[in-house]
Amino acid sequence: MNEQDVLIELLKYFSAFVPKEVLKKTFVKKKGAAPGYEQLVTEMMSAPDDLVIAGIDNFVFSSNEAFLSQQIKNTEGIALYVEYGAFSYTPNQRNGIKEKLAIHVAAPYNEKDNDNLSETLLMNRMHNILCNILNRMEKDQNGLDFCSSSQLIVFPAEIVAIEPKLFYERAGWMAIFNNSLTNLL
């Protein structure tokens, strides 16, 4: 893998959890698109649907707070937000490229219209979706088709509750973990 493809590979991986009609809405660039844009759209839209999680109605893959805000504020259903962050880079070392990732699974939450049971049901559902994604990542990285010089997820993953007031009136869970791969120059 070319180190410049790290984010593209992660985008393609996580887009597989998103229903195609939702994924299609994320591709809005028509003019002036970067080289490879149309090819990647075609590849993601033609990927099998076997990993799709029903109920996800928004997908954001970004580290840009303003973009996230714009994309998530008016969504009515479950949002899958993959936030990429800091990298460490040690070329020619096995798993020498490490990246901090966070996966957020959250749904709208209004404190005024909820009670303990409603909150618990919502949080349980969001937790189950998040853990299904993490379990799939573990399964995929242990599969025969996955490169042994990469780790989709380095366990343990830290899972924390999302505070609605800090996340656009959405409640759910966030998993924070490292992703790593090898770049042999």
Rosetta constraint file for C-alpha pairs under 8 A:
AtomPair CA 1 CA 5 HARMONIC 6.80 0.50
AtomPair CA 1 CA 6 HARMONIC 7.74 0.50
AtomPair CA 1 CA 183 HARMONIC 6.82 0.50
AtomPair CA 2 CA 6 HARMONIC 7.35 0.50
AtomPair CA 2 CA 183 HARMONIC 7.03 0.50
AtomPair CA 3 CA 183 HARMONIC 6.52 0.50
AtomPair CA 5 CA 9 HARMONIC 6.03 0.50
AtomPair CA 6 CA 10 HARMONIC 6.37 0.50
AtomPair CA 7 CA 11 HARMONIC 6.03 0.50
AtomPair CA 8 CA 12 HARMONIC 6.19 0.50
AtomPair CA 9 CA 13 HARMONIC 6.13 0.50
AtomPair CA 10 CA 14 HARMONIC 6.17 0.50
AtomPair CA 11 CA 15 HARMONIC 5.95 0.50
AtomPair CA 11 CA 61 HARMONIC 6.68 0.50
AtomPair CA 12 CA 16 HARMONIC 6.70 0.50
AtomPair CA 12 CA 44 HARMONIC 6.22 0.50
AtomPair CA 13 CA 17 HARMONIC 7.96 0.50
AtomPair CA 14 CA 18 HARMONIC 7.55 0.50
AtomPair CA 14 CA 82 HARMONIC 7.81 0.50
AtomPair CA 15 CA 23 HARMONIC 7.06 0.50
AtomPair CA 15 CA 44 HARMONIC 7.00 0.50
AtomPair CA 15 CA 59 HARMONIC 7.71 0.50
AtomPair CA 16 CA 44 HARMONIC 7.38 0.50
AtomPair CA 16 CA 47 HARMONIC 7.04 0.50
AtomPair CA 16 CA 48 HARMONIC 7.61 0.50
AtomPair CA 16 CA 49 HARMONIC 6.94 0.50
AtomPair CA 16 CA 51 HARMONIC 5.89 0.50
AtomPair CA 16 CA 52 HARMONIC 6.08 0.50
AtomPair CA 17 CA 49 HARMONIC 7.94 0.50
AtomPair CA 17 CA 51 HARMONIC 5.14 0.50
AtomPair CA 17 CA 52 HARMONIC 4.10 0.50
AtomPair CA 17 CA 53 HARMONIC 5.46 0.50
AtomPair CA 17 CA 133 HARMONIC 7.95 0.50
AtomPair CA 18 CA 22 HARMONIC 6.61 0.50
AtomPair CA 18 CA 23 HARMONIC 6.11 0.50
AtomPair CA 18 CA 52 HARMONIC 5.23 0.50
AtomPair CA 18 CA 53 HARMONIC 6.23 0.50
AtomPair CA 18 CA 54 HARMONIC 7.95 0.50
AtomPair CA 18 CA 56 HARMONIC 6.32 0.50
AtomPair CA 18 CA 57 HARMONIC 7.79 0.50
AtomPair CA 18 CA 59 HARMONIC 6.96 0.50
AtomPair CA 19 CA 23 HARMONIC 6.20 0.50
AtomPair CA 19 CA 49 HARMONIC 7.54 0.50
AtomPair CA 19 CA 52 HARMONIC 5.60 0.50
AtomPair CA 19 CA 53 HARMONIC 6.95 0.50
AtomPair CA 19 CA 54 HARMONIC 7.01 0.50
AtomPair CA 19 CA 56 HARMONIC 7.02 0.50
AtomPair CA 19 CA 57 HARMONIC 7.67 0.50
AtomPair CA 20 CA 24 HARMONIC 5.91 0.50
AtomPair CA 20 CA 45 HARMONIC 6.39 0.50
AtomPair CA 21 CA 25 HARMONIC 6.71 0.50
AtomPair CA 22 CA 26 HARMONIC 7.06 0.50
AtomPair CA 22 CA 56 HARMONIC 7.76 0.50
AtomPair CA 22 CA 57 HARMONIC 5.71 0.50
AtomPair CA 22 CA 58 HARMONIC 6.27 0.50
AtomPair CA 22 CA 59 HARMONIC 7.32 0.50
AtomPair CA 23 CA 27 HARMONIC 7.27 0.50
AtomPair CA 23 CA 45 HARMONIC 7.62 0.50
AtomPair CA 23 CA 58 HARMONIC 7.85 0.50
AtomPair CA 23 CA 59 HARMONIC 6.93 0.50
AtomPair CA 24 CA 45 HARMONIC 7.35 0.50
AtomPair CA 26 CA 59 HARMONIC 7.39 0.50
AtomPair CA 27 CA 41 HARMONIC 7.31 0.50
AtomPair CA 29 CA 33 HARMONIC 5.97 0.50
AtomPair CA 33 CA 37 HARMONIC 6.10 0.50
AtomPair CA 36 CA 40 HARMONIC 6.15 0.50
AtomPair CA 37 CA 41 HARMONIC 6.25 0.50
AtomPair CA 38 CA 42 HARMONIC 6.14 0.50
AtomPair CA 39 CA 43 HARMONIC 6.16 0.50
AtomPair CA 40 CA 44 HARMONIC 6.09 0.50
AtomPair CA 41 CA 45 HARMONIC 5.99 0.50
AtomPair CA 42 CA 46 HARMONIC 6.03 0.50
AtomPair CA 43 CA 47 HARMONIC 6.25 0.50
AtomPair CA 53 CA 129 HARMONIC 7.75 0.50
AtomPair CA 55 CA 77 HARMONIC 6.90 0.50
AtomPair CA 55 CA 78 HARMONIC 6.15 0.50
AtomPair CA 56 CA 77 HARMONIC 6.63 0.50
AtomPair CA 56 CA 78 HARMONIC 4.76 0.50
AtomPair CA 56 CA 79 HARMONIC 5.81 0.50
AtomPair CA 56 CA 80 HARMONIC 6.71 0.50
AtomPair CA 57 CA 75 HARMONIC 7.44 0.50
AtomPair CA 57 CA 76 HARMONIC 7.76 0.50
AtomPair CA 57 CA 77 HARMONIC 5.58 0.50
AtomPair CA 57 CA 78 HARMONIC 5.64 0.50
AtomPair CA 57 CA 79 HARMONIC 6.11 0.50
AtomPair CA 58 CA 71 HARMONIC 7.90 0.50
AtomPair CA 58 CA 72 HARMONIC 7.25 0.50
AtomPair CA 58 CA 75 HARMONIC 6.86 0.50
AtomPair CA 58 CA 77 HARMONIC 7.41 0.50
AtomPair CA 58 CA 78 HARMONIC 6.56 0.50
AtomPair CA 58 CA 79 HARMONIC 4.63 0.50
AtomPair CA 58 CA 80 HARMONIC 6.18 0.50
AtomPair CA 58 CA 81 HARMONIC 7.99 0.50
AtomPair CA 59 CA 79 HARMONIC 5.92 0.50
AtomPair CA 59 CA 80 HARMONIC 4.96 0.50
AtomPair CA 59 CA 81 HARMONIC 5.78 0.50
AtomPair CA 60 CA 68 HARMONIC 6.75 0.50
AtomPair CA 60 CA 71 HARMONIC 7.24 0.50
AtomPair CA 60 CA 79 HARMONIC 7.76 0.50
AtomPair CA 60 CA 80 HARMONIC 6.46 0.50
AtomPair CA 60 CA 81 HARMONIC 4.69 0.50
AtomPair CA 60 CA 82 HARMONIC 6.23 0.50
AtomPair CA 61 CA 81 HARMONIC 5.90 0.50
AtomPair CA 61 CA 82 HARMONIC 4.78 0.50
AtomPair CA 61 CA 83 HARMONIC 6.04 0.50
AtomPair CA 61 CA 84 HARMONIC 7.70 0.50
AtomPair CA 62 CA 67 HARMONIC 7.61 0.50
AtomPair CA 62 CA 68 HARMONIC 7.13 0.50
AtomPair CA 62 CA 81 HARMONIC 7.78 0.50
AtomPair CA 62 CA 82 HARMONIC 6.54 0.50
AtomPair CA 62 CA 83 HARMONIC 5.35 0.50
AtomPair CA 62 CA 84 HARMONIC 6.46 0.50
AtomPair CA 63 CA 68 HARMONIC 7.93 0.50
AtomPair CA 63 CA 83 HARMONIC 5.26 0.50
AtomPair CA 63 CA 84 HARMONIC 5.66 0.50
AtomPair CA 63 CA 85 HARMONIC 6.59 0.50
AtomPair CA 64 CA 68 HARMONIC 6.22 0.50
AtomPair CA 65 CA 69 HARMONIC 6.08 0.50
AtomPair CA 66 CA 70 HARMONIC 6.23 0.50
AtomPair CA 67 CA 71 HARMONIC 6.18 0.50
AtomPair CA 68 CA 72 HARMONIC 5.93 0.50
AtomPair CA 69 CA 73 HARMONIC 5.78 0.50
AtomPair CA 69 CA 168 HARMONIC 7.46 0.50
AtomPair CA 71 CA 75 HARMONIC 7.60 0.50
AtomPair CA 72 CA 79 HARMONIC 7.31 0.50
AtomPair CA 72 CA 168 HARMONIC 7.44 0.50
AtomPair CA 73 CA 168 HARMONIC 5.99 0.50
AtomPair CA 75 CA 79 HARMONIC 7.64 0.50
AtomPair CA 75 CA 108 HARMONIC 7.95 0.50
AtomPair CA 76 CA 107 HARMONIC 7.49 0.50
AtomPair CA 76 CA 108 HARMONIC 6.48 0.50
AtomPair CA 77 CA 107 HARMONIC 5.65 0.50
AtomPair CA 77 CA 108 HARMONIC 6.70 0.50
AtomPair CA 78 CA 105 HARMONIC 6.87 0.50
AtomPair CA 78 CA 106 HARMONIC 5.58 0.50
AtomPair CA 78 CA 107 HARMONIC 4.49 0.50
AtomPair CA 78 CA 108 HARMONIC 7.44 0.50
AtomPair CA 79 CA 104 HARMONIC 7.62 0.50
AtomPair CA 79 CA 105 HARMONIC 5.74 0.50
AtomPair CA 79 CA 106 HARMONIC 5.41 0.50
AtomPair CA 79 CA 107 HARMONIC 6.23 0.50
AtomPair CA 80 CA 103 HARMONIC 7.16 0.50
AtomPair CA 80 CA 104 HARMONIC 5.80 0.50
AtomPair CA 80 CA 105 HARMONIC 4.92 0.50
AtomPair CA 80 CA 106 HARMONIC 6.96 0.50
AtomPair CA 81 CA 103 HARMONIC 5.82 0.50
AtomPair CA 81 CA 104 HARMONIC 4.99 0.50
AtomPair CA 81 CA 105 HARMONIC 6.57 0.50
AtomPair CA 82 CA 101 HARMONIC 7.18 0.50
AtomPair CA 82 CA 102 HARMONIC 5.84 0.50
AtomPair CA 82 CA 103 HARMONIC 4.61 0.50
AtomPair CA 82 CA 104 HARMONIC 6.33 0.50
AtomPair CA 83 CA 101 HARMONIC 5.77 0.50
AtomPair CA 83 CA 102 HARMONIC 5.08 0.50
AtomPair CA 83 CA 103 HARMONIC 6.32 0.50
AtomPair CA 83 CA 104 HARMONIC 7.91 0.50
AtomPair CA 84 CA 99 HARMONIC 7.32 0.50
AtomPair CA 84 CA 100 HARMONIC 6.27 0.50
AtomPair CA 84 CA 101 HARMONIC 4.69 0.50
AtomPair CA 84 CA 102 HARMONIC 6.52 0.50
AtomPair CA 85 CA 99 HARMONIC 6.57 0.50
AtomPair CA 85 CA 100 HARMONIC 5.29 0.50
AtomPair CA 85 CA 101 HARMONIC 6.03 0.50
AtomPair CA 86 CA 99 HARMONIC 5.78 0.50
AtomPair CA 86 CA 100 HARMONIC 5.58 0.50
AtomPair CA 87 CA 97 HARMONIC 6.99 0.50
AtomPair CA 87 CA 98 HARMONIC 5.54 0.50
AtomPair CA 87 CA 99 HARMONIC 4.40 0.50
AtomPair CA 87 CA 100 HARMONIC 6.57 0.50
AtomPair CA 88 CA 96 HARMONIC 7.57 0.50
AtomPair CA 88 CA 97 HARMONIC 5.76 0.50
AtomPair CA 88 CA 98 HARMONIC 5.16 0.50
AtomPair CA 88 CA 99 HARMONIC 6.46 0.50
AtomPair CA 89 CA 96 HARMONIC 5.90 0.50
AtomPair CA 89 CA 97 HARMONIC 4.63 0.50
AtomPair CA 89 CA 98 HARMONIC 6.56 0.50
AtomPair CA 90 CA 96 HARMONIC 4.60 0.50
AtomPair CA 90 CA 97 HARMONIC 5.96 0.50
AtomPair CA 91 CA 96 HARMONIC 5.95 0.50
AtomPair CA 91 CA 97 HARMONIC 7.18 0.50
AtomPair CA 91 CA 182 HARMONIC 7.46 0.50
AtomPair CA 91 CA 183 HARMONIC 5.73 0.50
AtomPair CA 91 CA 184 HARMONIC 6.51 0.50
AtomPair CA 91 CA 185 HARMONIC 6.96 0.50
AtomPair CA 92 CA 96 HARMONIC 6.95 0.50
AtomPair CA 92 CA 182 HARMONIC 7.04 0.50
AtomPair CA 92 CA 183 HARMONIC 5.88 0.50
AtomPair CA 92 CA 184 HARMONIC 4.73 0.50
AtomPair CA 92 CA 185 HARMONIC 6.31 0.50
AtomPair CA 93 CA 182 HARMONIC 6.48 0.50
AtomPair CA 93 CA 183 HARMONIC 7.36 0.50
AtomPair CA 93 CA 184 HARMONIC 7.46 0.50
AtomPair CA 94 CA 149 HARMONIC 6.32 0.50
AtomPair CA 94 CA 181 HARMONIC 7.17 0.50
AtomPair CA 94 CA 182 HARMONIC 5.00 0.50
AtomPair CA 94 CA 183 HARMONIC 7.62 0.50
AtomPair CA 95 CA 149 HARMONIC 6.05 0.50
AtomPair CA 95 CA 150 HARMONIC 6.22 0.50
AtomPair CA 95 CA 151 HARMONIC 7.66 0.50
AtomPair CA 95 CA 180 HARMONIC 5.22 0.50
AtomPair CA 95 CA 181 HARMONIC 4.25 0.50
AtomPair CA 95 CA 182 HARMONIC 4.29 0.50
AtomPair CA 95 CA 183 HARMONIC 7.64 0.50
AtomPair CA 96 CA 180 HARMONIC 6.92 0.50
AtomPair CA 96 CA 181 HARMONIC 6.28 0.50
AtomPair CA 96 CA 182 HARMONIC 5.45 0.50
AtomPair CA 96 CA 183 HARMONIC 7.07 0.50
AtomPair CA 97 CA 180 HARMONIC 5.40 0.50
AtomPair CA 97 CA 181 HARMONIC 5.28 0.50
AtomPair CA 97 CA 182 HARMONIC 6.04 0.50
AtomPair CA 97 CA 183 HARMONIC 7.07 0.50
AtomPair CA 98 CA 178 HARMONIC 6.37 0.50
AtomPair CA 98 CA 179 HARMONIC 5.63 0.50
AtomPair CA 98 CA 180 HARMONIC 4.32 0.50
AtomPair CA 98 CA 181 HARMONIC 6.70 0.50
AtomPair CA 99 CA 178 HARMONIC 5.45 0.50
AtomPair CA 99 CA 179 HARMONIC 5.20 0.50
AtomPair CA 99 CA 180 HARMONIC 6.27 0.50
AtomPair CA 100 CA 176 HARMONIC 7.25 0.50
AtomPair CA 100 CA 177 HARMONIC 5.90 0.50
AtomPair CA 100 CA 178 HARMONIC 4.65 0.50
AtomPair CA 100 CA 179 HARMONIC 6.47 0.50
AtomPair CA 101 CA 176 HARMONIC 5.81 0.50
AtomPair CA 101 CA 177 HARMONIC 5.55 0.50
AtomPair CA 101 CA 178 HARMONIC 5.92 0.50
AtomPair CA 101 CA 179 HARMONIC 6.89 0.50
AtomPair CA 102 CA 174 HARMONIC 6.39 0.50
AtomPair CA 102 CA 175 HARMONIC 5.39 0.50
AtomPair CA 102 CA 176 HARMONIC 4.39 0.50
AtomPair CA 102 CA 177 HARMONIC 6.46 0.50
AtomPair CA 103 CA 130 HARMONIC 7.71 0.50
AtomPair CA 103 CA 174 HARMONIC 5.41 0.50
AtomPair CA 103 CA 175 HARMONIC 5.25 0.50
AtomPair CA 103 CA 176 HARMONIC 6.72 0.50
AtomPair CA 104 CA 130 HARMONIC 7.63 0.50
AtomPair CA 104 CA 172 HARMONIC 7.33 0.50
AtomPair CA 104 CA 173 HARMONIC 5.82 0.50
AtomPair CA 104 CA 174 HARMONIC 4.28 0.50
AtomPair CA 104 CA 175 HARMONIC 6.63 0.50
AtomPair CA 105 CA 126 HARMONIC 5.87 0.50
AtomPair CA 105 CA 127 HARMONIC 7.75 0.50
AtomPair CA 105 CA 129 HARMONIC 7.26 0.50
AtomPair CA 105 CA 130 HARMONIC 6.13 0.50
AtomPair CA 105 CA 172 HARMONIC 5.63 0.50
AtomPair CA 105 CA 173 HARMONIC 5.61 0.50
AtomPair CA 105 CA 174 HARMONIC 6.43 0.50
AtomPair CA 106 CA 126 HARMONIC 6.23 0.50
AtomPair CA 106 CA 162 HARMONIC 7.65 0.50
AtomPair CA 106 CA 170 HARMONIC 5.61 0.50
AtomPair CA 106 CA 171 HARMONIC 5.10 0.50
AtomPair CA 106 CA 172 HARMONIC 4.16 0.50
AtomPair CA 106 CA 173 HARMONIC 6.47 0.50
AtomPair CA 107 CA 122 HARMONIC 7.80 0.50
AtomPair CA 107 CA 126 HARMONIC 7.65 0.50
AtomPair CA 107 CA 170 HARMONIC 5.06 0.50
AtomPair CA 107 CA 171 HARMONIC 5.60 0.50
AtomPair CA 107 CA 172 HARMONIC 6.47 0.50
AtomPair CA 108 CA 169 HARMONIC 5.92 0.50
AtomPair CA 108 CA 170 HARMONIC 4.29 0.50
AtomPair CA 108 CA 171 HARMONIC 6.34 0.50
AtomPair CA 109 CA 114 HARMONIC 7.89 0.50
AtomPair CA 109 CA 164 HARMONIC 6.71 0.50
AtomPair CA 109 CA 169 HARMONIC 5.60 0.50
AtomPair CA 109 CA 170 HARMONIC 4.98 0.50
AtomPair CA 109 CA 171 HARMONIC 5.64 0.50
AtomPair CA 110 CA 114 HARMONIC 6.48 0.50
AtomPair CA 110 CA 169 HARMONIC 6.73 0.50
AtomPair CA 110 CA 170 HARMONIC 7.98 0.50
AtomPair CA 111 CA 115 HARMONIC 7.85 0.50
AtomPair CA 114 CA 118 HARMONIC 5.74 0.50
AtomPair CA 114 CA 119 HARMONIC 6.42 0.50
AtomPair CA 115 CA 119 HARMONIC 6.15 0.50
AtomPair CA 116 CA 120 HARMONIC 6.05 0.50
AtomPair CA 117 CA 121 HARMONIC 6.10 0.50
AtomPair CA 118 CA 122 HARMONIC 6.21 0.50
AtomPair CA 119 CA 123 HARMONIC 6.01 0.50
AtomPair CA 120 CA 124 HARMONIC 5.89 0.50
AtomPair CA 121 CA 125 HARMONIC 6.20 0.50
AtomPair CA 122 CA 126 HARMONIC 6.26 0.50
AtomPair CA 122 CA 171 HARMONIC 7.81 0.50
AtomPair CA 122 CA 172 HARMONIC 7.46 0.50
AtomPair CA 123 CA 127 HARMONIC 5.99 0.50
AtomPair CA 123 CA 171 HARMONIC 7.01 0.50
AtomPair CA 123 CA 172 HARMONIC 5.45 0.50
AtomPair CA 123 CA 173 HARMONIC 7.47 0.50
AtomPair CA 124 CA 128 HARMONIC 6.14 0.50
AtomPair CA 125 CA 129 HARMONIC 6.34 0.50
AtomPair CA 126 CA 130 HARMONIC 6.20 0.50
AtomPair CA 126 CA 172 HARMONIC 5.30 0.50
AtomPair CA 126 CA 173 HARMONIC 6.41 0.50
AtomPair CA 127 CA 131 HARMONIC 6.05 0.50
AtomPair CA 127 CA 172 HARMONIC 6.91 0.50
AtomPair CA 127 CA 173 HARMONIC 6.06 0.50
AtomPair CA 128 CA 132 HARMONIC 6.04 0.50
AtomPair CA 129 CA 133 HARMONIC 6.43 0.50
AtomPair CA 130 CA 134 HARMONIC 6.34 0.50
AtomPair CA 130 CA 173 HARMONIC 7.16 0.50
AtomPair CA 130 CA 174 HARMONIC 7.73 0.50
AtomPair CA 130 CA 175 HARMONIC 7.61 0.50
AtomPair CA 131 CA 135 HARMONIC 5.89 0.50
AtomPair CA 132 CA 136 HARMONIC 6.09 0.50
AtomPair CA 133 CA 137 HARMONIC 6.21 0.50
AtomPair CA 134 CA 138 HARMONIC 6.34 0.50
AtomPair CA 134 CA 153 HARMONIC 7.89 0.50
AtomPair CA 135 CA 139 HARMONIC 6.18 0.50
AtomPair CA 136 CA 140 HARMONIC 5.96 0.50
AtomPair CA 137 CA 141 HARMONIC 6.15 0.50
AtomPair CA 137 CA 152 HARMONIC 6.16 0.50
AtomPair CA 137 CA 153 HARMONIC 6.64 0.50
AtomPair CA 138 CA 142 HARMONIC 6.27 0.50
AtomPair CA 138 CA 152 HARMONIC 7.38 0.50
AtomPair CA 138 CA 153 HARMONIC 6.84 0.50
AtomPair CA 139 CA 143 HARMONIC 6.13 0.50
AtomPair CA 140 CA 145 HARMONIC 7.99 0.50
AtomPair CA 140 CA 146 HARMONIC 6.62 0.50
AtomPair CA 141 CA 146 HARMONIC 5.47 0.50
AtomPair CA 141 CA 147 HARMONIC 7.59 0.50
AtomPair CA 141 CA 148 HARMONIC 7.88 0.50
AtomPair CA 141 CA 150 HARMONIC 7.63 0.50
AtomPair CA 141 CA 151 HARMONIC 6.10 0.50
AtomPair CA 141 CA 152 HARMONIC 6.12 0.50
AtomPair CA 141 CA 153 HARMONIC 7.95 0.50
AtomPair CA 142 CA 146 HARMONIC 6.87 0.50
AtomPair CA 146 CA 150 HARMONIC 7.71 0.50
AtomPair CA 149 CA 181 HARMONIC 5.71 0.50
AtomPair CA 149 CA 182 HARMONIC 5.44 0.50
AtomPair CA 150 CA 179 HARMONIC 7.93 0.50
AtomPair CA 150 CA 180 HARMONIC 5.63 0.50
AtomPair CA 150 CA 181 HARMONIC 4.01 0.50
AtomPair CA 150 CA 182 HARMONIC 6.26 0.50
AtomPair CA 151 CA 179 HARMONIC 5.75 0.50
AtomPair CA 151 CA 180 HARMONIC 5.11 0.50
AtomPair CA 151 CA 181 HARMONIC 6.13 0.50
AtomPair CA 152 CA 178 HARMONIC 7.96 0.50
AtomPair CA 152 CA 179 HARMONIC 5.08 0.50
AtomPair CA 152 CA 180 HARMONIC 6.62 0.50
AtomPair CA 153 CA 157 HARMONIC 7.83 0.50
AtomPair CA 153 CA 177 HARMONIC 6.46 0.50
AtomPair CA 153 CA 178 HARMONIC 5.81 0.50
AtomPair CA 153 CA 179 HARMONIC 4.87 0.50
AtomPair CA 153 CA 180 HARMONIC 7.36 0.50
AtomPair CA 154 CA 177 HARMONIC 6.31 0.50
AtomPair CA 154 CA 178 HARMONIC 5.29 0.50
AtomPair CA 154 CA 179 HARMONIC 5.98 0.50
AtomPair CA 154 CA 180 HARMONIC 7.46 0.50
AtomPair CA 155 CA 177 HARMONIC 6.96 0.50
AtomPair CA 155 CA 178 HARMONIC 7.79 0.50
AtomPair CA 156 CA 177 HARMONIC 7.15 0.50
AtomPair CA 157 CA 175 HARMONIC 5.98 0.50
AtomPair CA 157 CA 176 HARMONIC 5.55 0.50
AtomPair CA 157 CA 177 HARMONIC 4.78 0.50
AtomPair CA 157 CA 178 HARMONIC 7.90 0.50
AtomPair CA 158 CA 175 HARMONIC 5.45 0.50
AtomPair CA 158 CA 176 HARMONIC 5.10 0.50
AtomPair CA 158 CA 177 HARMONIC 6.52 0.50
AtomPair CA 159 CA 173 HARMONIC 6.64 0.50
AtomPair CA 159 CA 174 HARMONIC 5.52 0.50
AtomPair CA 159 CA 175 HARMONIC 4.31 0.50
AtomPair CA 159 CA 176 HARMONIC 6.38 0.50
AtomPair CA 160 CA 173 HARMONIC 5.66 0.50
AtomPair CA 160 CA 174 HARMONIC 5.36 0.50
AtomPair CA 160 CA 175 HARMONIC 6.52 0.50
AtomPair CA 161 CA 171 HARMONIC 7.56 0.50
AtomPair CA 161 CA 172 HARMONIC 5.95 0.50
AtomPair CA 161 CA 173 HARMONIC 4.52 0.50
AtomPair CA 161 CA 174 HARMONIC 6.30 0.50
AtomPair CA 162 CA 166 HARMONIC 7.59 0.50
AtomPair CA 162 CA 167 HARMONIC 6.94 0.50
AtomPair CA 162 CA 170 HARMONIC 7.50 0.50
AtomPair CA 162 CA 171 HARMONIC 5.45 0.50
AtomPair CA 162 CA 172 HARMONIC 5.21 0.50
AtomPair CA 162 CA 173 HARMONIC 5.22 0.50
AtomPair CA 162 CA 174 HARMONIC 6.45 0.50
AtomPair CA 163 CA 167 HARMONIC 6.36 0.50
AtomPair CA 163 CA 170 HARMONIC 7.42 0.50
AtomPair CA 163 CA 171 HARMONIC 6.17 0.50
AtomPair CA 163 CA 172 HARMONIC 7.87 0.50
AtomPair CA 164 CA 168 HARMONIC 6.28 0.50
AtomPair CA 164 CA 169 HARMONIC 4.31 0.50
AtomPair CA 164 CA 170 HARMONIC 4.57 0.50
AtomPair CA 164 CA 171 HARMONIC 4.99 0.50
AtomPair CA 165 CA 169 HARMONIC 5.42 0.50
AtomPair CA 165 CA 170 HARMONIC 7.60 0.50
AtomPair CA 167 CA 171 HARMONIC 7.55 0.50
